[in-house]
Amino acid sequence: MTTAPPADVVQWIQQNFAEEERDAALSRVATLLEGFHPLDPRMLRCLCILSKGSLEKFDRAVKEMNTDWRDVILLAEYVDRDGHWVQIRDLRRPLNDPLNDNA
Protein backbone atom coordinates (compact mmCIF):
# COMPACT_ATOMS: atom_id res chain seq x y z
CA MET A 1 0.00 0.00 0.00
CA THR A 2 1.41 3.35 -1.04
CA THR A 3 1.05 6.29 1.31
CA ALA A 4 0.85 9.75 -0.18
CA PRO A 5 3.08 12.44 1.31
CA PRO A 6 1.35 15.13 3.33
CA ALA A 7 0.05 17.99 1.16
CA ASP A 8 2.19 20.56 3.00
CA VAL A 9 5.36 18.57 2.23
CA VAL A 10 4.47 18.38 -1.47
CA GLN A 11 3.71 22.11 -1.50
CA TRP A 12 6.99 22.94 0.27
CA ILE A 13 8.99 20.87 -2.23
CA GLN A 14 7.24 22.56 -5.16
CA GLN A 15 8.02 26.00 -3.71
CA ASN A 16 11.58 25.41 -2.51
CA PHE A 17 13.28 22.98 -4.88
CA ALA A 18 14.44 23.99 -8.34
CA GLU A 19 12.02 22.85 -11.02
CA GLU A 20 14.47 20.27 -12.36
CA GLU A 21 14.88 18.71 -8.89
CA ARG A 22 11.24 18.56 -7.75
CA ASP A 23 10.44 15.15 -9.20
CA ALA A 24 13.60 13.67 -7.68
CA ALA A 25 12.75 15.18 -4.28
CA LEU A 26 9.19 13.81 -4.41
CA SER A 27 10.55 10.42 -5.47
CA ARG A 28 12.88 10.37 -2.44
CA VAL A 29 9.94 11.20 -0.16
CA ALA A 30 7.87 8.41 -1.74
CA THR A 31 10.72 5.95 -1.20
CA LEU A 32 10.94 6.94 2.46
CA LEU A 33 7.18 6.50 2.87
CA GLU A 34 7.34 2.98 1.44
CA GLY A 35 10.36 1.89 3.47
CA PHE A 36 10.56 -0.80 6.12
CA HIS A 37 9.90 1.85 8.78
CA PRO A 38 7.75 4.47 7.03
CA LEU A 39 8.36 7.99 8.22
CA ASP A 40 5.81 10.07 10.00
CA PRO A 41 4.92 13.55 8.68
CA ARG A 42 7.07 15.30 11.32
CA MET A 43 10.24 13.59 10.14
CA LEU A 44 9.45 14.35 6.50
CA ARG A 45 8.97 18.01 7.41
CA CYS A 46 12.27 18.02 9.29
CA LEU A 47 14.04 16.58 6.24
CA CYS A 48 12.52 19.31 4.07
CA ILE A 49 13.68 22.08 6.40
CA LEU A 50 17.20 20.67 6.62
CA SER A 51 17.36 20.25 2.83
CA LYS A 52 16.88 23.98 2.24
CA GLY A 53 15.68 23.00 -1.23
CA SER A 54 18.78 20.97 -2.13
CA LEU A 55 18.80 17.27 -3.04
CA GLU A 56 22.34 16.94 -1.71
CA LYS A 57 21.32 18.37 1.67
CA PHE A 58 18.17 16.24 1.67
CA ASP A 59 20.31 13.12 1.19
CA ARG A 60 22.65 14.23 3.99
CA ALA A 61 19.67 14.75 6.30
CA VAL A 62 18.39 11.23 5.48
CA LYS A 63 21.82 9.83 6.29
CA GLU A 64 21.81 11.74 9.58
CA MET A 65 18.30 10.44 10.30
CA ASN A 66 19.52 6.89 9.82
CA THR A 67 22.29 7.55 12.33
CA ASP A 68 20.15 9.33 14.95
CA TRP A 69 16.70 10.63 14.08
CA ARG A 70 16.65 12.84 17.18
CA ASP A 71 19.42 15.00 15.75
CA VAL A 72 17.27 15.67 12.68
CA ILE A 73 14.41 16.94 14.85
CA LEU A 74 16.76 19.03 16.96
CA LEU A 75 18.41 20.67 13.96
CA ALA A 76 15.11 21.32 12.15
CA GLU A 77 13.05 22.62 15.07
CA TYR A 78 15.54 24.31 17.38
CA VAL A 79 18.30 26.93 17.29
CA ASP A 80 21.14 27.47 19.71
CA ARG A 81 20.81 30.83 21.45
CA ASP A 82 23.58 31.57 23.88
CA GLY A 83 24.13 27.89 24.63
CA HIS A 84 20.43 27.07 25.06
CA TRP A 85 18.31 25.19 22.55
CA VAL A 86 15.18 27.21 21.73
CA GLN A 87 12.32 25.73 19.74
CA ILE A 88 11.46 27.92 16.76
CA ARG A 89 9.08 25.57 14.94
CA ASP A 90 6.90 22.58 15.75
CA LEU A 91 6.97 20.25 12.77
CA ARG A 92 4.26 18.04 14.20
CA ARG A 93 2.19 20.80 12.64
CA PRO A 94 2.12 21.41 8.86
CA LEU A 95 4.92 23.45 7.33
CA ASN A 96 2.41 26.12 6.31
CA ASP A 97 1.00 26.47 9.84
CA PRO A 98 1.35 30.06 11.10
CA LEU A 99 3.28 28.75 14.12
CA ASN A 100 5.94 27.54 11.68
CA ASP A 101 6.57 30.91 10.03
CA ASN A 102 10.28 30.12 10.19
CA ALA A 103 9.78 27.15 7.87
Beta strands, then each sheet from edge to edge (+ up, - down):
strand 1: 78-81
strand 2: 84-87
sheet 1: 1+ 2-
end
